[in-house]
Amino acid sequence: MKQVAPLRYDVIFKKAFSVPEIFTAFVRDFLDIEIEIDTVETDKTYTPPIGKVAVKFDLYAEDKKNRIIVDIQHVRFADHYHRFLHYHCAALLEQIASSGNYQPDLRVFTFVILTSGDKHKKDISIIDFDPKDLQGNPIGEIPHKVIYICPKYLDKTITPAKYHEWLEAIEDSLDEQVEESSYTSPEIQQIFNLIEKDQVTPEELARMIDEYGVEQIKQEMIKEFQEKLDKDVKERVQKFNRKIKQEGLNEGLKEGIKEGIKEGEQKTKEKLAANLLSEGTLTEEQIAQMIDLSLEQVRTLKND
């Protein structure tokens, strides 16, 4: 049994997967593609930004010989399906030199790894851009893909066998200990050696503590918000129930009352988001994730 730093921490995940041998093995097993790279960039950005939103890739590698770009995203957001689709498209658009040629020179593959799970509870979900005929057969024109991976929902009866060890290793690390003898992949053994607790530097530990602190603050604020929301909803329900009993309201009005309760919940969320924006301690993305509002709603509140 080996004591390890959890791969839920961004600094630890990047430490492991920024190693070219590990990165290429991961790509090989998930895409059946061999890529040739010398380095894996972390926190890659485009200058100037593509469009109005500056994107930052957690891990990014470009194989010019085989004409492939692969990026891996690790941070979870409330809008991660839409957010990383946008990032993927930015990597495509960055290649377009002129409006005369809309075909990117390089194939682009984006991985989104959700160590904390996802509301849909799917092990692997894929956005495949290739057009299909009415029988569902791809025509082989567009190779680009976005692949969402949730190790928490690995199902050995359904999940393809070649993915098993990767998903197991990521999930296994989260309780800070792994039984390394259970894994046959040399690259996964290399990950365990890299993230072994004795190998964590003081700088990496400091960043882990910072990440943990932010997460704790978020959870406390979520709990406080939920308590306020529950109290507000309970009071509204009690008030409307009294009204129903007193006035004998009809079914149509009862439905209106239910809608009123939902509206109250939304207003409570917006009020809390506005307070957090005024404090300036969290980003718009963090507030959206915490309160279950879209990023657009949070930005509208900020502008208002």
Secondary structure, 3 states (H helix, E strand, C coil): CEEECCCCCHHHHHHHHCCHHHHHHHHHHHHCCCCCCCCCEEEEECCCCCCCCCCEEEEEEEECCCCEEEEEECCCCCCHHHHHHHHHHHHHHCCCCCCCCCCCCCEEEEEEECCCCCCCCCCEEEEECCCECCCCCECCCCCCEEEEECHHHCCCCCCCHHHHHHHHHHHHHHHCEECHHHCCCHHHHHHHHHCEHHHCCHHHHHHHHHHHHHHHHHHHHHHHHHHHHHHHHHHHHHHHHHHHHHHCCCHHHHHHHHHHHHHHHHHHHHHHHHHHHHHCCCCHHHHHHHHCCCHHHHHHHHHC
